[in-house]
Amino acid sequence: MGVVRRVVFPTLRLIVWAVIAVALVKLAFAGSDVTAAADPLQPTGAVTEPTVQVEQATITNTVNVEASVVADPAVPVKATAVGTVAKLLAKDGATVAAGDPILQIRQETPQDPTTSTNPETGDPVTTPVAPKVTTTVVKADVGGVLSLPTLKDQTVAVGDVVAKVAPGTLSVSGTLTPDQQYRLVNAPTEAQVTLKGGPAPFACMSLKIATQTSEPTTGEGGGTQPGSTAGTISCAVPAGVVAFAGLGADLAVTNGTADGPTVPVTAVQGSVQNGNVWVVVGDAEPEERAVTLGLTDGKIVQITGGLAVGDTVLQFIPVAGGASGDVNCADPMQYDPTVCGN
């Protein structure tokens, strides 16, 4: 053991130091190979635009909307004649049914006086005629709780709101994006609603889609900001379903099912009726081609004309108006959402 410590270990240490010394000498006099390429700015990689094939698939166009339960607004009761309120036929706060009388309007129409001759003197005699009196009964259009602020002997005109009836019914209402509005053209009259924390999903009838415009607002600098326009969707909660105003809801509308050639929505320029795709054939530059569009589920879109199953197209549209352009949507360094879409 003493021999190992005195002879072997010192010898190994000397060998290691010798190797280190040789390496240092080589680096000092020969240097390392740091030769750069002839053109360091020339890229050595290649970017390939991703492609997809047209596939046969079944599309179900179901639009899901975040909604909430709202109380239906009170229905106005309008005067149907000019005159004064002769009688109140219902009480404020009463529960009325559709067709129940609310109030009576009395209208007086002046009549021309009659003219005759005095048989004794021969002088003309004018006799006034009492005005013609007509009465009109105003009735409730819907049933509910009556709000009647109109007073007896109050003068009203045709179209004046004389009362309101709160129907006590509920609706499910939500806001639509432009994309959802396009997908709900010719929508059905019912939707499937799931109340958050409520009963099982149920059919919500009388589906309505409308456009709602907000009032103009005044900005901090005093300028007027125009009102915004948004699509709205609503349907009636059926009787027997327990719900409360303010509850959150998921509203689903299925607006058609189709089977046919499909491509991802990212491959199409346009989303409704007509669009453009870029077809890849061999090693040639992608060719822009017009196609007609059918249903979409937001991820894939049906191609009703212009492509066949098996055709190859670019997965992402290039620069608008060109086949390859200056932006490569597959390259994160070049990606432009205004060109490439979402």
C-alpha positions in Angstrom: 0.0 0.0 0.0 2.9 2.3 0.8 4.3 1.7 -2.7 1.0 2.8 -4.3 1.0 6.0 -2.4 4.6 6.8 -3.0 4.9 5.7 -6.6 1.6 5.0 -8.4 -0.4 8.1 -7.4 2.4 10.6 -8.0 2.9 9.0 -11.5 -0.8 9.3 -12.4 -0.8 12.9 -11.2 2.2 13.7 -13.5 0.5 12.1 -16.5 -2.7 14.2 -16.0 -0.8 17.5 -15.7 1.2 16.5 -18.8 -2.1 16.1 -20.8 -3.4 19.4 -19.6 -0.1 21.2 -20.6 -0.2 19.7 -24.1 -3.8 20.9 -24.6 -3.0 24.4 -23.5 0.0 24.6 -25.8 -2.2 23.5 -28.8 -4.8 26.1 -28.0 -2.2 28.8 -27.6 -0.4 28.2 -30.9 -2.9 26.5 -33.1 -6.2 28.0 -31.9 -9.7 26.6 -32.4 -11.6 26.4 -35.7 -14.0 29.4 -35.7 -14.2 29.8 -39.5 -17.7 31.3 -40.4 -19.7 30.4 -43.5 -19.1 32.5 -46.6 -22.4 34.4 -46.0 -23.5 34.3 -42.4 -26.8 36.1 -43.3 -27.8 33.4 -45.7 -30.4 31.1 -44.0 -29.6 27.4 -44.0 -33.1 26.2 -43.3 -36.3 26.0 -45.4 -39.9 26.8 -44.3 -42.6 24.7 -45.8 -46.1 26.0 -45.9 -48.4 23.4 -44.2 -51.1 21.8 -46.4 -54.3 19.8 -45.8 -56.4 17.6 -47.9 -60.1 18.0 -48.6 -61.9 15.4 -46.6 -65.4 14.0 -46.5 -67.0 14.8 -43.2 -70.4 15.5 -41.5 -70.9 19.0 -40.1 -73.4 19.9 -37.5 -73.8 23.7 -37.3 -74.5 24.2 -33.6 -74.1 27.7 -32.2 -73.5 28.0 -28.5 -74.3 31.3 -26.8 -73.6 32.4 -23.3 -77.0 33.8 -22.1 -79.0 34.6 -19.0 -82.6 34.4 -17.8 -84.4 37.8 -18.0 -87.9 38.9 -17.0 -90.0 39.8 -20.0 -90.7 43.5 -20.2 -94.2 44.9 -19.4 -96.5 45.2 -22.4 -97.9 48.7 -22.9 -101.6 49.3 -23.2 -102.3 52.1 -25.7 -105.3 54.3 -26.1 -107.3 53.5 -29.3 -109.4 56.8 -29.4 -109.1 60.5 -28.6 -111.1 61.8 -25.6 -111.2 61.8 -21.8 -111.1 58.8 -19.5 -114.7 58.3 -18.4 -114.2 55.2 -16.3 -111.4 53.0 -14.9 -112.6 49.4 -15.3 -109.6 47.8 -13.5 -107.5 48.6 -10.5 -103.8 49.3 -10.4 -101.9 46.2 -9.3 -104.7 43.8 -10.3 -104.1 40.6 -12.2 -105.8 40.7 -15.6 -106.2 38.3 -18.5 -105.8 39.1 -22.2 -108.9 40.9 -23.4 -110.0 42.2 -19.9 -111.3 45.8 -20.0 -108.9 48.4 -18.6 -110.6 51.8 -19.0 -113.3 53.6 -21.0 -112.6 56.6 -23.2 -115.4 59.1 -23.8 -115.3 61.1 -27.0 -117.6 64.0 -27.8 -118.0 65.0 -31.5 -119.6 68.5 -32.0 -122.8 68.5 -34.2 -123.9 71.3 -36.6 -126.9 73.2 -35.2 -130.3 72.9 -37.0 -131.9 75.9 -38.6 -135.7 76.5 -38.9 -138.2 79.4 -39.5 -140.4 81.0 -36.8 -143.9 80.6 -38.2 -145.2 83.8 -36.5 -142.4 86.2 -37.4 -140.7 84.4 -40.3 -137.3 84.9 -38.7 -134.7 82.0 -38.9 -134.2 80.1 -35.7 -131.0 78.3 -34.9 -131.2 75.3 -32.5 -128.0 73.9 -31.1 -127.5 70.1 -31.2 -125.9 68.2 -28.4 -122.5 66.7 -29.3 -122.4 63.1 -30.4 -120.9 60.9 -27.6 -119.0 57.7 -28.3 -117.3 55.4 -25.9 -114.3 53.1 -26.5 -113.2 50.4 -24.1 -109.4 49.8 -24.0 -108.5 46.2 -23.3 -105.3 44.3 -22.2 -103.4 42.6 -24.9 -101.8 40.0 -22.6 -102.4 38.7 -19.1 -100.4 39.7 -16.1 -100.1 42.3 -13.4 -101.6 45.7 -14.3 -99.9 49.0 -13.7 -102.5 51.8 -14.2 -101.2 55.3 -13.7 -103.9 57.0 -15.8 -106.6 59.0 -13.9 -110.3 59.5 -14.5 -111.1 62.6 -16.7 -107.6 62.6 -18.1 -107.3 63.6 -21.8 -105.7 61.0 -24.0 -104.8 60.7 -27.7 -104.6 57.7 -29.9 -101.3 55.8 -29.2 -100.8 57.2 -25.7 -99.7 54.5 -23.2 -102.4 54.4 -20.6 -101.3 51.3 -18.7 -98.8 48.4 -18.7 -99.1 44.7 -18.0 -96.2 42.8 -16.7 -96.7 39.3 -18.1 -94.6 37.6 -15.3 -92.9 35.3 -17.9 -89.2 34.7 -18.5 -86.9 34.5 -21.5 -83.4 33.4 -22.1 -81.4 36.1 -23.8 -77.8 36.5 -25.1 -75.6 38.5 -27.5 -74.4 37.2 -30.8 -71.1 37.8 -32.5 -71.1 38.7 -36.3 -69.9 35.1 -37.0 -72.7 33.6 -35.0 -75.3 35.9 -36.8 -74.1 34.6 -40.2 -74.3 31.0 -38.9 -77.9 31.5 -37.7 -79.4 32.8 -41.0 -82.7 31.0 -41.4 -82.4 29.7 -37.8 -85.1 27.3 -36.4 -87.7 28.5 -33.9 -86.4 26.7 -30.9 -83.2 26.2 -29.0 -81.8 23.9 -26.3 -81.2 25.7 -23.0 -79.3 24.5 -19.9 -79.7 26.6 -16.8 -76.6 26.8 -14.6 -77.5 25.1 -11.4 -81.0 24.5 -12.7 -83.1 21.6 -14.1 -82.3 19.3 -17.0 -81.9 20.9 -20.5 -85.2 21.9 -22.1 -86.5 23.2 -25.4 -86.9 26.9 -25.4 -89.5 28.0 -28.0 -90.3 31.2 -30.0 -86.7 31.8 -30.8 -86.0 35.4 -32.0 -82.9 37.0 -33.5 -82.8 40.8 -33.7 -80.4 43.7 -33.9 -80.0 46.0 -30.8 -78.4 49.5 -31.0 -77.2 51.2 -27.9 -77.7 54.9 -27.3 -74.8 57.4 -28.2 -72.6 58.3 -25.3 -70.6 61.4 -24.4 -66.8 60.9 -24.0 -64.5 62.5 -21.5 -63.6 65.3 -23.9 -67.2 66.1 -24.5 -67.4 64.4 -27.9 -70.3 62.1 -28.8 -69.5 58.5 -29.3 -71.9 56.7 -31.7 -73.9 53.8 -30.3 -72.9 50.3 -31.0 -74.9 47.6 -32.8 -75.0 44.0 -31.7 -77.1 40.9 -32.5 -79.4 39.5 -29.8 -81.0 36.1 -29.5 -83.9 35.2 -27.1 -86.4 32.5 -26.6 -89.3 31.9 -24.2 -88.9 29.8 -21.1 -91.9 27.3 -21.2 -94.4 27.2 -18.4 -93.6 24.6 -15.8 -89.8 25.2 -15.9 -88.6 26.7 -12.7 -86.2 29.6 -13.4 -85.3 33.0 -12.0 -84.2 36.2 -13.6 -80.5 36.6 -13.5 -79.6 32.9 -13.8 -76.8 32.1 -16.2 -77.7 29.8 -19.1 -76.1 28.0 -22.1 -78.2 28.4 -25.2 -77.5 26.0 -28.1 -79.1 26.4 -31.6 -78.6 23.6 -34.1 -79.0 25.2 -37.6 -78.6 22.3 -40.0 -76.4 19.3 -40.6 -74.6 18.5 -43.9 -72.2 15.9 -45.3 -69.7 16.7 -47.9 -66.1 17.9 -48.7 -64.7 20.0 -45.9 -61.5 22.0 -45.1 -60.4 23.9 -42.0 -61.8 27.4 -41.8 -58.2 28.6 -41.6 -57.7 27.5 -45.3 -60.5 29.6 -46.6 -60.6 33.4 -47.3 -64.2 34.2 -46.5 -66.7 32.4 -44.3 -70.2 32.8 -45.9 -71.5 31.7 -49.3 -68.3 32.4 -51.3 -64.6 32.1 -50.5 -61.1 31.5 -51.9 -58.6 28.7 -51.3 -55.1 28.1 -52.5 -54.8 24.7 -54.3 -51.4 22.9 -54.3 -50.6 20.8 -57.3 -47.1 19.2 -57.5 -44.2 21.6 -57.1 -46.0 24.6 -58.7 -47.0 27.7 -56.9 -50.3 27.4 -55.0 -53.2 28.4 -57.3 -56.0 30.7 -55.9 -59.4 29.1 -56.6 -62.9 30.4 -55.9 -65.2 28.0 -53.9 -68.7 28.1 -52.6 -69.3 27.5 -49.0 -72.0 25.6 -47.0 -72.3 25.0 -43.3 -69.6 25.5 -40.8 -69.1 24.4 -37.1 -66.5 27.1 -36.5 -63.6 24.7 -37.1 -64.3 23.2 -40.5 -66.4 24.4 -43.4 -68.4 22.6 -46.1 -67.2 23.1 -49.7 -70.2 22.9 -52.0 -68.4 23.7 -55.1 -64.8 24.3 -56.5 -63.0 21.4 -54.7 -63.2 17.6 -54.6 -62.3 15.2 -51.9 -58.5 14.5 -52.0 -57.5 17.9 -53.3 -54.7 19.6 -51.4 -54.8 23.2 -50.2 -52.8 25.5 -48.0 -53.8 25.1 -44.4 -53.5 28.9 -43.9 -54.4 31.6 -46.4 -51.5 33.6 -47.7 -51.4 37.4 -48.3 -54.8 38.6 -49.6 -54.8 38.6 -53.3 -51.6 36.5 -53.8 -50.8 32.8 -53.9 -47.6 33.0 -51.9 -47.1 36.7 -50.9 -44.7 38.0 -48.4 -46.2 36.5 -45.3 -45.9 32.9 -44.4 -48.7 32.1 -42.0 -46.8 28.9 -40.9 -43.8 30.9 -39.7 -44.4 32.4 -36.2 -41.9 35.2 -37.1 -44.1 36.3 -40.0 -47.6 35.4 -38.7 -50.1 38.3 -39.2 -53.6 37.7 -37.7 -55.1 40.3 -40.1 -53.9 38.1 -43.0 -53.8 34.6 -41.6 -57.0 34.7 -39.5 -57.3 33.2 -36.0 
